[in-house]
Amino acid sequence: MAIRKRFRPQPRRENKNPHKINERIISPNVRLVGDNIEVGVYTLPQAMAKAEELGLDLVEISPKAEPPVCKIIDYKKFLYEQKKREKAMKAKASKVVVKEIRFGPNTDDHDYEFKKKHAEKFLKDGAKLKAYVFFKGRSIVYKDQGEILLLKLASELEELGKVEQMPKLEGKRMTMFIAPKTKK
């Protein structure tokens, strides 16, 4: 009795290249752009011949245009520079850091001053501040004290940051957001 192997379909591989290059371009006519090239509409064989003459690749840059726009470039170098640009953009994008400070509705002056110093440090470092008063059990009856506490903090941190969201009660928490002022 012979053992039969089961047929397992191979998963479809994604095309590694996001652009069509050289022989993969199927349009009969293309608009050619690039360095040292006369810009215009060429037939595909003419464009391929020009690319081969320069020892470079014919790359379809804008496939949805009519006719598709192709550029004669060194494709590997193009991909390398594109990755480099993306990496630089990613490095420039700043990540927003949110630091939290928790108060109770009956926080005494020493604890308040201690937490205020931390809040000043966070805002100077450029982080957003989320200050909140947490009401445990029956302490929810002191919600006006919690709001006064957060507004006092906002007024004392006025030169370092601006209030993004005024104190708002959500369940057992009264939350307020302070964003750092931009440096000029």
C-alpha positions in Angstrom: 0.0 0.0 0.0 1.5 3.3 -1.1 1.4 6.3 1.2 -0.1 9.4 -0.5 1.2 12.8 0.4 -1.4 15.4 1.0 -1.3 18.5 -1.2 -0.8 21.6 0.9 -1.2 24.9 -1.0 1.6 27.3 -0.5 0.7 30.6 1.1 0.8 33.5 -1.3 3.9 35.5 -1.0 3.6 39.2 -1.0 5.5 41.0 -3.7 8.7 42.3 -2.1 8.9 45.2 -4.4 6.1 47.8 -4.0 6.9 49.1 -7.5 6.9 47.4 -10.9 10.3 47.4 -12.4 11.7 46.6 -15.9 9.8 43.5 -17.4 7.0 43.7 -14.8 5.6 46.9 -16.4 2.7 46.0 -18.7 1.5 49.3 -20.0 2.2 49.8 -23.8 3.1 53.5 -23.3 4.8 55.2 -20.4 5.6 58.8 -19.5 9.3 58.8 -18.8 11.0 61.1 -16.3 14.4 61.1 -14.7 17.9 62.7 -14.8 19.6 63.1 -18.2 16.4 62.0 -20.0 14.1 64.0 -22.3 10.7 63.9 -20.5 7.9 62.6 -22.7 5.7 59.7 -23.6 7.6 56.6 -25.0 6.6 53.1 -25.9 7.6 50.5 -23.4 10.4 49.0 -25.6 11.9 52.5 -26.2 11.8 53.2 -22.5 13.4 49.9 -21.7 16.2 50.5 -24.3 16.9 53.9 -22.7 17.2 52.4 -19.3 19.4 49.6 -20.5 21.6 52.2 -22.4 22.2 54.0 -19.1 22.6 50.8 -17.1 19.7 51.6 -14.8 16.3 50.3 -14.0 12.9 51.4 -15.4 10.6 51.9 -12.3 6.9 52.6 -12.4 6.5 55.4 -10.0 2.8 56.4 -10.5 0.8 53.5 -11.9 -2.6 55.2 -11.8 -1.6 58.1 -14.1 -2.5 57.9 -17.8 0.0 56.9 -19.2 1.8 55.5 -16.1 4.8 57.5 -15.0 8.1 55.7 -15.0 11.5 56.8 -13.9 15.0 55.6 -14.9 16.9 55.1 -11.7 19.1 52.6 -9.8 16.3 50.7 -8.0 18.4 49.4 -5.1 19.7 52.9 -4.4 16.2 54.3 -4.6 14.9 51.7 -2.0 17.9 52.5 0.3 17.2 56.2 0.2 13.5 55.7 0.7 14.2 53.6 3.9 16.6 56.2 5.1 14.0 59.0 4.7 11.4 56.9 6.5 13.8 56.2 9.4 14.6 60.0 9.6 10.8 60.8 9.7 10.3 58.2 12.4 13.1 59.7 14.5 11.7 63.2 14.2 8.2 62.0 15.3 8.0 62.7 19.0 6.3 60.3 21.3 4.0 61.9 23.9 4.8 60.9 27.4 2.0 61.1 30.0 3.0 61.2 33.6 0.3 60.7 36.3 0.0 62.3 39.8 -2.6 61.0 42.2 -4.1 62.9 45.0 -6.7 62.1 47.6 -9.5 64.6 48.4 -8.0 65.4 51.8 -4.3 65.6 50.7 -2.4 67.7 53.3 -0.1 70.6 52.4 3.3 68.8 52.6 2.1 65.9 50.4 0.7 68.5 47.9 3.9 70.4 47.7 5.9 67.2 47.3 3.7 66.1 44.4 3.7 69.6 42.9 7.5 69.5 42.7 7.3 66.3 40.7 4.6 67.8 38.4 7.0 70.8 37.8 9.8 68.4 36.9 7.5 66.4 34.5 6.4 69.5 32.7 10.0 70.9 32.4 11.0 67.5 30.9 8.3 68.0 28.2 5.8 65.3 29.4 2.1 65.8 29.7 0.7 65.7 33.2 -2.4 63.8 34.2 -3.4 64.9 37.7 -6.3 63.1 39.3 -8.1 62.9 42.7 -9.2 59.4 43.6 -12.2 59.1 45.8 -12.4 56.0 47.9 -15.6 54.8 49.4 -17.6 57.6 50.9 -15.0 60.3 50.2 -17.0 61.1 47.0 -18.9 63.6 49.1 -15.7 65.8 49.1 -15.7 66.2 45.3 -15.7 70.0 45.6 -12.4 69.7 47.7 -10.9 67.6 44.9 -11.8 70.1 42.3 -10.4 73.0 44.4 -7.2 70.9 44.8 -6.8 70.4 41.0 -7.6 74.0 40.2 -5.0 75.2 42.8 -2.4 72.9 41.1 -3.3 74.3 37.7 -2.9 77.9 38.8 0.5 77.2 40.5 1.8 75.4 37.4 0.5 78.1 35.0 3.9 79.3 33.9 5.1 75.8 33.1 2.0 74.4 31.4 -1.5 75.1 30.2 -4.6 73.2 31.2 -5.7 70.9 28.3 -8.8 69.6 30.1 -10.4 71.1 33.1 -11.2 68.8 36.1 -13.8 66.3 35.1 -15.4 63.6 37.3 -15.4 60.2 35.7 -16.6 57.5 38.1 -14.5 57.7 41.2 -11.8 59.9 39.6 -11.6 63.6 38.9 -9.1 64.0 36.2 -7.3 67.1 34.7 -4.7 67.2 31.9 -1.9 69.8 31.7 0.3 70.1 28.6 3.8 71.6 28.8 4.2 75.1 27.3 6.3 75.0 24.1 9.8 76.5 24.3 10.3 79.5 22.1 
